[in-house]
């Protein structure tokens, strides 16, 4: 893997190999697909490890703009091709945007495990 951590002014995306979890923290409001490319690369590299479970922990992600939600949705859609990997998405009820937006991911990937607490 190239980069296990991506930091911006207001956010951090970090991969933890022990649990095969990608943590998202802060507020991500990047411009568009080109700006989100490093995050997509990180997610795809983790998926390519072909571990049985891949977790996206968004509990500490206070904000994700529409470009970010679109990017995350495209990644989840792409996971349909990755047989044998259970995608788990962890969210927080404390983050108002997550309950509604993350629920839509379940429609994109049957079998996705969504836990919003």
Number of C-alpha atoms within 10 A of each C-alpha: 10 7 12 16 15 14 12 12 8 10 18 18 23 20 21 13 10 6 11 18 19 22 19 22 19 19 17 23 18 15 12 14 14 9 13 17 12 15 23 17 14 21 22 15 15 21 21 12 12 15 13 12 14 20 21 19 21 23 21 18 21 18 19 20 15 15 17 20 17 14 18 19 19 14 17 20 17 14 19 16 9 13 9 12 19 17 22 17 23 19 22 18 12 13 15 11 16 21 17 9 14 20 15 12 21 17 12 17 16 11 13 18 15 18 16 17 10
